[in-house]
Amino acid sequence: MAELFAYTDGACSGNPGPGGWGVLMQAMQGDAVVKERELKGGEALTTNNRMELLAAISALETLERASRITVVTDSAYVKNGVTSWIHGWKRNGWKTASKKPVKNVELWQRLDEAQRHHDVTWEWVKGHAGHPENERADELARAGMKPFKPGKASA
């Protein structure tokens, strides 16, 4: 049985500004990649955190059946949010410990729903540290952002 991995990343040019998200999906048999899929997208006006969330959501929503998957992110915001903070937010009616509304609540709710259908392990890796799959996810996020970046004016 192949092991599934999703390497996710978000990028933003300005925060807020044009942004993109990228996902490298891999099915592994031992040390060998047996199947690979790349996903990307973006928005004209967004934040880095929203793009990080959309990458993770997209990875889980693209799976056609319940799966065991490891999602690898360089976003402590996503990893801590989905493995720790979300439980309190749900108990508090999607409010933070200081009773403020959770930022990006619709994306957190979508991620919560998407992960319900799968057996998900969340891992954090340091970004821009030479991790090949994370670097590829970053390239995909930048490619997803590219259509939304204004062109340079010709001189």
Backbone as ProteinMPNN parsed JSONL, in Angstrom:
{"seq_chain_A": "MAELFAYTDGACSGNPGPGGWGVLMQAMQGDAVVKERELKGGEALTTNNRMELLAAISALETLERASRITVVTDSAYVKNGVTSWIHGWKRNGWKTASKKPVKNVELWQRLDEAQRHHDVTWEWVKGHAGHPENERADELARAGMKPFKPGKASA", "coords_chain_A": {"N_chain_A": [[0.853, -1.197, 0.0], [0.592, 2.152, -0.9], [2.066, 5.057, 0.573], [0.697, 8.212, 1.294], [1.597, 11.588, 0.709], [1.372, 15.092, 1.168], [2.779, 18.012, 0.239], [2.697, 21.262, 1.166], [2.347, 24.775, 0.421], [2.24, 28.339, 0.732], [2.266, 31.586, -0.794], [2.882, 35.094, -0.93], [2.828, 38.31, -2.364], [3.52, 41.058, -0.946], [1.484, 41.731, 1.869], [-1.502, 42.254, 2.805], [-1.798, 41.153, -0.657], [-1.163, 40.095, -4.082], [-1.435, 36.57, -4.246], [-0.459, 33.076, -3.942], [-0.91, 29.498, -3.931], [0.457, 26.232, -3.447], [0.733, 22.715, -4.063], [2.374, 19.681, -3.691], [1.686, 16.503, -4.347], [2.366, 13.231, -3.359], [2.552, 9.762, -3.866], [4.013, 7.194, -2.178], [6.034, 4.307, -2.358], [7.758, 2.564, -0.276], [10.892, 3.983, -0.591], [10.415, 5.056, -3.034], [8.846, 7.213, -5.372], [5.698, 6.644, -6.567], [3.559, 7.822, -7.747], [2.708, 11.106, -8.732], [1.398, 14.358, -8.242], [0.62, 17.696, -9.046], [-0.67, 20.703, -7.72], [-2.028, 23.983, -7.976], [-2.86, 27.431, -7.353], [-4.33, 30.734, -7.051], [-4.906, 34.121, -5.856], [-5.998, 37.51, -6.371], [-5.951, 39.45, -4.332], [-4.94, 38.861, -1.239], [-3.783, 37.066, 1.713], [-0.731, 35.74, 3.117], [-1.23, 33.77, 5.068], [-3.832, 32.928, 4.377], [-3.315, 31.756, 1.907], [-1.617, 29.658, 2.669], [-3.438, 28.125, 4.141], [-5.318, 27.512, 2.09], [-3.76, 25.892, 0.459], [-3.409, 23.566, 2.036], [-6.11, 22.821, 2.365], [-6.836, 22.347, -0.32], [-5.207, 20.16, -0.922], [-6.355, 18.129, 0.672], [-9.043, 18.173, -0.188], [-8.845, 17.315, -2.801], [-8.552, 14.605, -2.78], [-10.154, 11.638, -3.658], [-11.265, 9.607, -2.186], [-11.628, 8.423, 1.215], [-8.61, 8.676, 2.932], [-5.35, 7.822, 4.228], [-3.057, 10.179, 5.065], [-0.127, 12.21, 5.063], [0.34, 15.499, 5.765], [2.542, 17.935, 4.936], [3.79, 20.918, 5.997], [5.186, 24.233, 5.907], [4.179, 26.094, 7.5], [3.689, 27.231, 10.607], [1.419, 28.369, 11.584], [-0.724, 27.059, 10.218], [-0.2, 24.338, 10.968], [-0.197, 24.436, 13.86], [-2.695, 25.59, 14.225], [-4.549, 23.691, 13.155], [-3.987, 21.381, 14.581], [-4.107, 22.038, 17.24], [-5.154, 24.716, 18.195], [-7.695, 24.829, 16.977], [-9.528, 23.223, 18.316], [-10.248, 24.57, 20.691], [-11.293, 26.882, 19.519], [-13.579, 25.885, 18.247], [-15.051, 24.974, 20.453], [-15.511, 27.443, 21.624], [-17.288, 28.677, 19.93], [-16.088, 29.506, 17.516], [-14.432, 31.562, 18.33], [-11.551, 33.287, 19.561], [-9.302, 32.711, 22.361], [-9.308, 35.17, 23.569], [-11.808, 36.019, 23.038], [-12.265, 37.101, 20.543], [-13.298, 37.128, 17.079], [-12.257, 34.329, 15.118], [-9.666, 34.68, 12.804], [-9.877, 34.262, 9.292], [-11.92, 32.396, 9.4], [-13.762, 31.001, 7.738], [-12.108, 29.506, 6.12], [-10.723, 27.926, 7.988], [-12.89, 26.419, 8.906], [-13.536, 25.057, 6.59], [-11.182, 23.588, 6.216], [-11.267, 22.019, 8.515], [-13.549, 20.479, 7.986], [-12.686, 19.177, 5.641], [-10.565, 17.612, 6.592], [-11.867, 15.84, 8.238], [-12.688, 13.657, 6.753], [-10.517, 12.077, 6.382], [-7.558, 10.288, 7.505], [-5.361, 12.089, 8.95], [-2.027, 13.081, 9.296], [-0.107, 15.637, 10.574], [2.721, 17.495, 9.702], [5.441, 19.678, 10.382], [7.839, 21.534, 8.59], [10.881, 23.36, 8.309], [10.752, 26.223, 6.365], [12.221, 27.152, 3.197], [14.665, 25.876, 3.505], [16.012, 24.043, 2.049], [14.599, 21.668, 1.761], [13.583, 19.385, -0.503], [10.91, 18.724, -1.484], [9.32, 20.615, -0.187], [10.43, 22.904, -1.271], [9.629, 22.569, -3.913], [6.844, 22.78, -3.608], [6.765, 25.452, -2.87], [7.658, 26.644, -5.254], [5.463, 25.987, -6.862], [3.462, 27.453, -5.539], [4.352, 30.045, -6.044], [4.102, 30.048, -8.799], [1.345, 29.801, -8.942], [0.628, 32.276, -8.001], [1.555, 34.008, -9.929], [-0.175, 34.764, -12.222], [-1.66, 36.747, -11.028], [-0.084, 38.806, -10.308], [0.781, 42.158, -10.894], [1.904, 43.263, -14.106], [5.186, 44.359, -15.075], [5.745, 47.73, -15.796], [6.66, 48.886, -19.004], [9.719, 50.515, -19.819]], "CA_chain_A": [[0.0, 0.0, 0.0], [1.385, 3.375, -1.011], [1.881, 6.107, 1.564], [0.399, 9.498, 0.66], [2.144, 12.804, 1.293], [1.051, 16.358, 0.508], [3.667, 19.094, 0.646], [1.885, 22.438, 0.875], [2.966, 26.069, 0.692], [1.562, 29.542, 0.275], [3.152, 32.719, -1.068], [2.172, 36.356, -1.105], [3.674, 39.442, -2.72], [2.801, 42.03, -0.129], [0.619, 40.957, 2.768], [-2.107, 41.566, 1.662], [-1.364, 41.388, -2.027], [-1.373, 38.908, -4.899], [-0.915, 35.389, -3.562], [-0.629, 31.779, -4.574], [-0.717, 28.3, -3.114], [0.934, 25.095, -4.219], [0.722, 21.408, -3.4], [3.002, 18.544, -4.336], [1.131, 15.261, -3.8], [3.172, 12.077, -3.729], [2.283, 8.417, -3.344], [5.326, 6.579, -2.017], [6.147, 2.878, -2.072], [9.11, 2.569, 0.273], [11.56, 5.257, -0.886], [10.159, 5.412, -4.427], [7.613, 7.912, -5.725], [4.987, 5.859, -7.571], [2.623, 8.718, -8.424], [2.895, 12.479, -8.296], [0.432, 15.307, -8.786], [0.866, 19.059, -8.609], [-1.833, 21.588, -7.701], [-1.688, 25.366, -7.664], [-3.894, 28.43, -7.599], [-3.99, 32.004, -6.435], [-5.914, 35.181, -5.755], [-5.449, 38.84, -6.635], [-5.749, 40.194, -3.082], [-5.049, 37.848, -0.199], [-2.666, 37.075, 2.667], [0.073, 34.529, 3.147], [-1.919, 32.752, 5.874], [-4.95, 32.385, 3.597], [-2.759, 30.881, 0.874], [-1.153, 28.448, 3.365], [-4.65, 27.346, 4.434], [-5.892, 26.992, 0.847], [-2.921, 24.78, -0.011], [-3.761, 22.377, 2.826], [-7.492, 22.469, 2.005], [-6.833, 21.785, -1.669], [-4.601, 18.826, -0.856], [-7.323, 17.178, 1.238], [-10.263, 18.126, -0.993], [-8.604, 16.668, -4.087], [-8.608, 13.152, -2.591], [-11.483, 11.161, -4.051], [-11.81, 8.693, -1.17], [-10.984, 8.531, 2.519], [-7.216, 8.276, 2.791], [-4.366, 8.147, 5.252], [-2.155, 11.115, 4.39], [0.706, 13.107, 5.854], [0.416, 16.833, 5.177], [3.778, 18.575, 5.369], [3.664, 22.356, 5.791], [6.183, 25.064, 6.583], [3.388, 27.103, 8.207], [3.338, 26.918, 11.999], [0.031, 28.837, 11.707], [-1.599, 25.958, 9.801], [0.048, 23.146, 11.794], [-0.696, 24.659, 15.221], [-4.131, 25.857, 14.157], [-5.356, 22.503, 12.876], [-3.742, 20.315, 15.556], [-4.241, 22.502, 18.616], [-6.037, 25.846, 18.443], [-9.037, 24.657, 16.414], [-10.415, 22.578, 19.297], [-10.775, 25.646, 21.536], [-12.12, 27.765, 18.695], [-14.881, 25.241, 18.04], [-15.732, 25.019, 21.759], [-15.864, 28.838, 21.909], [-18.099, 29.243, 18.85], [-15.158, 30.114, 16.565], [-13.826, 32.759, 18.927], [-10.242, 33.032, 20.161], [-9.305, 32.74, 23.833], [-9.622, 36.543, 23.982], [-13.206, 36.253, 22.617], [-12.333, 37.769, 19.239], [-13.574, 36.165, 16.012], [-11.092, 33.693, 14.508], [-9.362, 35.172, 11.455], [-9.971, 33.244, 8.224], [-12.784, 31.354, 9.964], [-14.385, 30.153, 6.715], [-11.093, 28.559, 5.658], [-10.52, 26.954, 9.07], [-14.042, 25.51, 8.906], [-13.397, 24.22, 5.397], [-10.096, 22.655, 6.502], [-11.778, 21.091, 9.525], [-14.446, 19.557, 7.283], [-11.894, 18.373, 4.702], [-9.749, 16.611, 7.289], [-12.759, 14.858, 8.862], [-12.863, 12.51, 5.863], [-9.238, 11.397, 6.195], [-6.678, 10.064, 8.646], [-4.321, 13.049, 8.596], [-0.899, 13.399, 10.169], [0.412, 16.958, 10.214], [4.138, 17.695, 10.002], [5.991, 20.993, 10.064], [9.245, 21.607, 8.186], [11.378, 24.723, 8.164], [10.682, 26.676, 4.985], [13.415, 27.703, 2.544], [15.813, 25.244, 4.165], [16.552, 23.016, 1.176], [13.759, 20.464, 1.731], [13.222, 19.396, -1.935], [9.461, 18.738, -1.749], [8.823, 21.913, 0.255], [10.88, 23.88, -2.272], [8.755, 22.397, -5.083], [5.549, 23.364, -3.243], [6.974, 26.897, -2.921], [7.662, 27.003, -6.686], [4.076, 25.903, -7.331], [2.737, 28.593, -4.962], [4.758, 31.239, -6.792], [3.477, 29.921, -10.123], [-0.075, 30.08, -8.745], [0.486, 33.712, -7.768], [2.039, 34.767, -11.087], [-1.208, 35.442, -13.028], [-2.309, 37.834, -10.269], [0.889, 39.882, -10.07], [0.754, 43.157, -11.971], [3.07, 43.253, -14.981], [6.084, 45.512, -14.942], [5.553, 48.738, -16.862], [7.853, 48.975, -19.859], [10.352, 51.839, -19.685]], "C_chain_A": [[0.888, 1.247, 0.0], [1.055, 4.325, 0.139], [1.663, 7.417, 0.833], [1.004, 10.65, 1.454], [1.658, 13.99, 0.482], [1.975, 17.415, 1.098], [2.988, 20.383, 0.204], [2.654, 23.715, 1.183], [2.089, 27.179, 0.132], [2.586, 30.638, 0.066], [2.313, 33.964, -1.276], [3.19, 37.437, -1.438], [3.022, 40.675, -2.119], [1.862, 41.217, 0.738], [-0.362, 41.923, 3.425], [-1.515, 42.004, 0.318], [-1.705, 40.174, -2.867], [-0.741, 37.704, -4.201], [-1.174, 34.116, -4.34], [-0.413, 30.656, -3.581], [-0.281, 27.161, -4.026], [0.948, 23.833, -3.388], [1.457, 20.403, -4.287], [2.471, 17.305, -3.629], [2.01, 14.111, -4.275], [2.633, 10.814, -3.079], [3.633, 7.706, -3.355], [5.169, 5.087, -1.738], [7.586, 2.711, -1.588], [9.725, 3.941, 0.039], [11.261, 5.763, -2.285], [8.82, 6.135, -4.584], [6.932, 7.103, -6.827], [3.96, 6.698, -8.338], [2.82, 10.111, -7.849], [1.868, 13.367, -8.978], [0.752, 16.679, -8.222], [-0.416, 19.874, -8.729], [-1.348, 22.996, -7.412], [-2.877, 26.268, -7.972], [-3.484, 29.725, -6.928], [-5.165, 32.964, -6.43], [-5.229, 36.526, -5.931], [-5.135, 39.602, -5.349], [-6.008, 39.243, -1.917], [-3.904, 38.015, 0.792], [-1.933, 35.746, 2.597], [-0.648, 33.424, 3.927], [-3.089, 32.134, 5.12], [-4.436, 31.419, 2.535], [-2.223, 29.579, 1.489], [-2.347, 27.532, 3.665], [-5.232, 26.732, 3.169], [-5.065, 25.846, 0.271], [-3.299, 23.494, 0.726], [-5.173, 21.889, 2.49], [-7.521, 21.77, 0.651], [-6.256, 20.382, -1.701], [-5.627, 17.8, -0.382], [-8.571, 17.051, 0.372], [-10.065, 17.419, -2.329], [-8.665, 15.139, -3.984], [-10.022, 12.654, -2.829], [-12.092, 10.18, -3.067], [-11.05, 8.886, 0.13], [-9.591, 7.926, 2.439], [-6.444, 8.554, 4.069], [-3.312, 8.987, 4.545], [-1.358, 11.903, 5.418], [0.784, 14.427, 5.104], [1.63, 17.52, 5.798], [3.692, 20.052, 4.998], [4.827, 23.077, 6.459], [5.492, 26.188, 7.351], [3.049, 26.623, 9.621], [1.887, 27.327, 12.268], [-0.94, 27.71, 11.352], [-1.431, 24.756, 10.729], [-0.517, 23.325, 13.194], [-2.201, 24.881, 15.232], [-4.948, 24.585, 14.045], [-5.15, 21.394, 13.923], [-4.025, 20.745, 16.988], [-5.333, 23.555, 18.801], [-7.481, 25.598, 18.039], [-10.023, 24.063, 17.42], [-11.051, 23.626, 20.222], [-11.678, 26.582, 20.758], [-13.51, 27.176, 18.517], [-15.695, 25.267, 19.333], [-16.258, 26.419, 22.055], [-16.685, 29.49, 20.798], [-17.262, 30.022, 17.847], [-14.697, 31.492, 17.032], [-12.482, 32.337, 19.529], [-10.381, 33.036, 21.685], [-9.635, 34.136, 24.35], [-10.99, 36.993, 23.463], [-13.34, 37.027, 21.314], [-12.651, 36.715, 18.182], [-12.26, 35.609, 15.443], [-10.899, 34.272, 13.11], [-9.404, 34.004, 10.484], [-10.889, 32.087, 8.62], [-13.37, 30.435, 8.898], [-13.386, 29.137, 6.172], [-10.772, 27.514, 6.733], [-11.659, 25.945, 9.113], [-13.968, 24.558, 7.716], [-12.288, 23.179, 5.603], [-10.544, 21.602, 7.514], [-12.679, 20.04, 8.873], [-13.653, 18.632, 6.36], [-11.103, 17.29, 5.43], [-10.603, 15.55, 7.985], [-12.859, 13.562, 8.059], [-11.607, 11.654, 5.733], [-8.551, 11.153, 7.535], [-5.425, 10.889, 8.358], [-3.276, 13.159, 9.698], [-0.331, 14.714, 9.662], [1.872, 17.051, 10.629], [4.546, 19.094, 9.59], [7.438, 20.819, 9.644], [9.625, 23.078, 8.077], [11.359, 25.087, 6.683], [12.01, 27.222, 4.49], [14.694, 27.163, 3.175], [16.339, 24.071, 3.338], [15.791, 21.706, 1.176], [13.176, 20.379, 0.321], [11.721, 19.476, -2.208], [8.833, 20.056, -1.304], [9.227, 23.003, -0.733], [10.005, 23.795, -3.529], [7.376, 22.988, -4.807], [5.636, 24.893, -3.29], [6.983, 27.386, -4.374], [6.243, 26.99, -7.252], [3.254, 27.074, -6.804], [3.076, 29.872, -5.717], [4.177, 31.224, -8.203], [1.981, 30.217, -10.032], [-0.349, 31.567, -8.566], [0.728, 34.517, -9.045], [0.942, 35.444, -11.914], [-1.837, 36.659, -12.336], [-1.368, 38.989, -9.963], [0.814, 40.867, -11.226], [2.043, 43.07, -12.791], [3.924, 44.486, -14.759], [5.83, 46.458, -16.114], [6.82, 48.813, -17.702], [8.388, 50.408, -19.828], [10.572, 52.471, -21.038]], "O_chain_A": [[1.813, 1.368, 0.803], [-0.08, 4.386, 0.612], [2.36, 7.71, -0.139], [0.939, 10.691, 2.683], [1.542, 13.912, -0.741], [1.954, 17.678, 2.3], [2.731, 20.58, -0.983], [3.498, 23.748, 2.079], [1.313, 26.982, -0.802], [3.654, 30.623, 0.677], [1.176, 33.892, -1.741], [4.279, 37.476, -0.866], [2.103, 41.259, -2.693], [1.484, 40.108, 0.361], [-0.082, 42.385, 4.531], [-0.855, 43.034, 0.185], [-2.456, 39.306, -2.422], [0.348, 37.803, -3.636], [-1.988, 34.077, -5.262], [0.192, 30.845, -2.526], [-0.607, 27.13, -5.213], [1.147, 23.868, -2.174], [1.186, 20.298, -5.483], [2.765, 17.078, -2.455], [2.355, 14.029, -5.454], [2.3, 10.801, -1.894], [4.305, 7.621, -4.383], [4.29, 4.665, -0.986], [8.521, 2.714, -2.389], [9.144, 4.955, 0.427], [11.794, 6.796, -2.692], [7.805, 5.733, -4.014], [7.509, 6.895, -7.894], [3.544, 6.332, -9.437], [3.065, 10.282, -6.655], [1.515, 13.157, -10.138], [1.112, 16.808, -7.052], [-1.153, 19.754, -9.708], [-0.371, 23.185, -6.687], [-3.771, 25.915, -8.742], [-2.422, 29.809, -6.312], [-6.252, 32.665, -6.925], [-4.034, 36.667, -5.672], [-4.143, 40.33, -5.293], [-7.149, 38.87, -1.647], [-3.148, 38.984, 0.722], [-2.454, 34.757, 2.081], [-0.671, 32.273, 3.492], [-3.313, 30.928, 5.218], [-5.05, 30.381, 2.288], [-2.362, 28.513, 0.89], [-2.275, 26.319, 3.467], [-5.603, 25.558, 3.167], [-5.616, 24.929, -0.339], [-3.487, 22.451, 0.099], [-5.402, 20.687, 2.347], [-8.155, 20.726, 0.496], [-6.753, 19.515, -2.419], [-5.752, 16.726, -0.97], [-9.103, 15.954, 0.209], [-11.04, 16.967, -2.93], [-8.814, 14.458, -4.998], [-10.978, 13.188, -2.266], [-13.299, 9.938, -3.098], [-9.955, 9.448, 0.141], [-9.409, 6.813, 1.946], [-6.825, 9.398, 4.88], [-2.74, 8.558, 3.543], [-1.853, 12.221, 6.5], [1.233, 14.478, 3.959], [1.728, 17.665, 7.017], [3.54, 20.397, 3.826], [5.383, 22.599, 7.448], [6.147, 27.128, 7.802], [2.227, 25.726, 9.804], [1.205, 26.704, 13.082], [-1.876, 27.439, 12.104], [-2.42, 24.214, 11.222], [-1.244, 22.457, 13.676], [-2.899, 24.419, 16.135], [-5.934, 24.415, 14.762], [-6.036, 20.565, 14.129], [-4.171, 19.894, 17.865], [-6.325, 23.308, 19.487], [-8.399, 26.102, 18.686], [-11.215, 24.368, 17.379], [-12.249, 23.57, 20.499], [-12.707, 27.028, 21.266], [-14.508, 27.889, 18.623], [-16.893, 25.551, 19.309], [-17.318, 26.574, 22.66], [-16.772, 30.716, 20.729], [-17.679, 31.081, 17.378], [-14.588, 32.438, 16.253], [-12.3, 31.194, 19.947], [-11.45, 33.329, 22.221], [-10.18, 34.279, 25.445], [-11.298, 38.185, 23.446], [-14.412, 37.553, 21.011], [-12.319, 35.543, 18.356], [-11.277, 36.337, 15.308], [-11.845, 34.347, 12.326], [-9.01, 32.889, 10.824], [-10.664, 30.943, 8.226], [-13.47, 29.227, 9.111], [-13.77, 28.027, 5.803], [-10.573, 26.342, 6.414], [-11.43, 24.755, 9.33], [-14.304, 23.38, 7.837], [-12.441, 22.022, 5.21], [-10.224, 20.422, 7.369], [-12.577, 18.852, 9.177], [-13.924, 17.433, 6.306], [-10.985, 16.17, 4.934], [-10.104, 14.466, 8.29], [-13.088, 12.493, 8.625], [-11.622, 10.625, 5.057], [-8.917, 11.735, 8.556], [-4.54, 10.454, 7.62], [-3.603, 13.31, 10.875], [-0.101, 14.882, 8.464], [2.226, 16.73, 11.764], [4.069, 19.63, 8.59], [8.183, 20.055, 10.258], [8.784, 23.929, 7.788], [11.885, 24.351, 5.849], [12.826, 27.698, 5.279], [15.671, 27.89, 3.357], [17.033, 23.202, 3.866], [16.287, 20.715, 0.64], [12.349, 21.217, -0.038], [11.302, 20.229, -3.087], [7.921, 20.562, -1.957], [8.451, 23.921, -1.0], [9.679, 24.815, -4.136], [6.797, 23.631, -5.682], [4.683, 25.555, -3.704], [6.389, 28.417, -4.688], [5.867, 27.871, -8.025], [2.436, 27.632, -7.536], [2.196, 30.686, -5.998], [3.803, 32.268, -8.737], [1.412, 30.817, -10.944], [-1.416, 32.061, -8.93], [0.16, 35.596, -9.213], [1.107, 36.606, -12.284], [-2.466, 37.494, -12.985], [-1.783, 40.019, -9.43], [0.785, 40.47, -12.391], [3.124, 42.836, -12.251], [3.437, 45.525, -14.312], [5.718, 46.035, -17.265], [7.927, 48.805, -17.165], [7.627, 51.376, -19.813], [11.093, 53.583, -21.122]]}, "name": "protein", "num_of_chains": 1, "seq": "MAELFAYTDGACSGNPGPGGWGVLMQAMQGDAVVKERELKGGEALTTNNRMELLAAISALETLERASRITVVTDSAYVKNGVTSWIHGWKRNGWKTASKKPVKNVELWQRLDEAQRHHDVTWEWVKGHAGHPENERADELARAGMKPFKPGKASA"}
